[in-house]
Amino acid sequence: MSVFDGLKFRKVSSPIHNLDPRIKFVYVICIFVAAIMFKSIIPLAALFVMQLPFVFVAKVQKQWLRSMRGAAFLAAFIFIINIVTRFFSAGYVFTAFDIEEATAMTLRFIVLVESFSVFFLTTSPDHLGLALEQSKVPFEFAFAFTTAVRFVPVLAEEAQTIMDAQKARGLELEKGNLMKRIRNYIPVLIPLIVSAIRRSLELAEAMESRAWGACKKRTNLYALKLHRGDYILLALIIVILVAASYFFVFVSIPTVASFFGL
Amino acid sequence: MALIEIKNLSYTYPGASNPSIHDVSLKIEKGEFVLITGPSGCGKTTLCRCFNGLVPHFYQGEIKGEVTVSGINVLEKHTYDMAKHVGLVFQNPENQLFALSIEKDVAFGLENLGASREEMRKKVDWTLKQTGIYDIRERSPHEISGGQQQRVAIASVLAMEPDIIVLDEPTSFLDPLSAEKIFEVIYRLNKEQGITVILVEHRLDLTAKYTDHLIVMDKGAIRLEGDPRDILSNEETRLIGVGIPKATLLYQMLKKEGFNLGDKTPLSSDELADQLLEAYGQR
């Protein structure tokens, strides 16, 4: 079951997890905007470091590192493309400035990935669903989202059962070339789809029996309320935006190379 | 007037050539604990779906006859109108829970009905306590056992405060111990809250003692109906394929051998033990 363990969501409580997901999302957008504004190393590095406290307070270092490692390949790719194109367009010469700018571009990508990963690592799906429900998204969509999350582990388990059953009947999943291997999964997919459809019918029945669609204005057991932490984060967002705009307009940001007199 | 009244009901699923239930008439009074049993495919599930209008509204198909529940003509109302009166609990607990926390699942029906938050809070807490799952209310459905999941399913219809709870083989996915717990919860709701219970079950060993109104169905029709003590000692019941409780069987065997255990047919091993002690009780 280890392959599917990552699909199960768990409720975790930490000051970061408990923040209002809507405010957290605004924060992600704010980091996003700030990262797009700058293209030199120092402010981008500052943005990168600024999010580390979130990771540690929420105690998601491990998962965070994993997501960063996942992004490393793309980051390296971005760096190389940047270097190569600069090398050719500048007339086959390397300058310290080019390397620095390529690094900054890579860093920008890393900051974007980082902020999104912090958001998704620290927001549980039920919080996210609640945020969707309470931000004027039609309830059908929010419901589809939470139900999907709910049934991912169920379907994963079922896929495992079907795989075992088909293997017991002599199906060899890891045999042949790529095309053959993909084709090997058809006897797993078809029963899985059929059972998912049957499941959805039962689900619909259960929903009907619990007054689905009884009244136009649906209410909600939970209300998202802003707490002290949310106001602090909101203040932080404003500070970041103001500071970023100030530096962007009034301060010419020194390059790292200039420190070394290059 | 009876709480549930069905008159000459026949129903055919779309695309089916034979009717699933044929000329069924039935009366259930308020506060009863009704047990419906019979071999697979005898129309028990279809009958359950008639109580809240899933048949015919959800399934379409051809229907004849009358269904009246709490004085409402089910055939003319939507399923969601019936949800306040009839709570339906299905076989597979996994497919009835769709929220990410148990509490939210229990509140689902009330949210749909547009209840206010305070009212919801009160009813949800009460329901969670009634079904003994208050302590796990913040867990997600995949973290709890099948028995607990089924209790959540019961809680989620109970929260809407229905007059009737219909349970369609609620324990077929559960082990005997969890099953017994479910039955106890249902029995308590019936006795203490006065909720009418309609239970579809094969395991009469565990459930026969709770009921005073047994219905045996076969081939889409009601074959026998009435006092479980009479019906379970009837030869016809055994021939239909109903699993007679072991205690009842043993009683019949002993009686045939000439042991006098009194006239009351026992429905559970406890009852039989008492009767044995009373008749031959020198220890």
Interface residues (C-beta under 8 A of the other chain):
Chain A: K8 F9 K11 S124 P125 D126 G129 F143 T146 T147 V149 R150 F151 P153 V154 R199 E202 L203 A204 E205 A206 M207 E208 S209 R210 A211 W212 G213 A214 C215 K217 R218 T219 N220 L221 Y222 A223
Chain B: R49 N52 L54 H57 F58 H78 T79 Y80 D81 A83 K84 V86 G87 L88 F90 N92 E94 N95 Q96 L97 F98 A99 L100 S101 E103 K104 A107 F108 G109 L110 E111 N112 L113 G114 A115 S116 R117 M120 R121 V124 E138 R139 S140 P141 H142 A153 S156 V157 M160
